[in-house]
Amino acid sequence: EPHSVVFLKEILERAIDALAEGRRDHIYRKDYKTGRRVIWHFDNNIERLNACCDYNIENEDDYWGIVFDCLEAALTDPQGSYKQPEEPISSHDEALGHEMFAFVVQLDDFRRPIYTKFCIIDRSDGTWYISIDCHT
């Protein structure tokens, strides 16, 4: 059964609030070449976003700005922009067992729609936004 508009709106508002308060994190993976912990898909996502953007996305702050813009755009039409993730429950350590939410929106500075996927996690210090994907 699909999520209600009210539920999706609440999820987006909680996500926006978490981002605005700086309670945000990524999904990580181990880089096979270096053995270091790196952000899941980050370089690939930045490359894909830059390929169809009117300005240059250079760093993590730029990335979070785009995520924030995507969530605000999705809030204008929660049900229309919602996209059921192929895997509805996260299998990543950072968000294990949590429901994933995905939205597709068109931002003015981009020539293609952007897909944003995330989890919302309640921790002792508040609600956290866990970014899994943001790309065109």
Sequence and secondary structure as in RCSB ss.txt:
>XXXX:A:sequence
EPHSVVFLKEILERAIDALAEGRRDHIYRKDYKTGRRVIWHFDNNIERLNACCDYNIENEDDYWGIVFDCLEAAL
TDPQGSYKQPEEPISSHDEALGHEMFAFVVQLDDFRRPIYTKFCIIDRSDGTWYISIDCHT
>XXXX:A:secstr
    HHHHHHHHHHHHHHHHTT EEE EEE TTT  EEETTHHHHHHHHHTTBSS   SHHHHHHHHHHHHHHHH
TSHHHHB   SS B  SGGGTT BEEEEEE  TTBSS EEEEEEEEEETTEEEEEEEEEE 
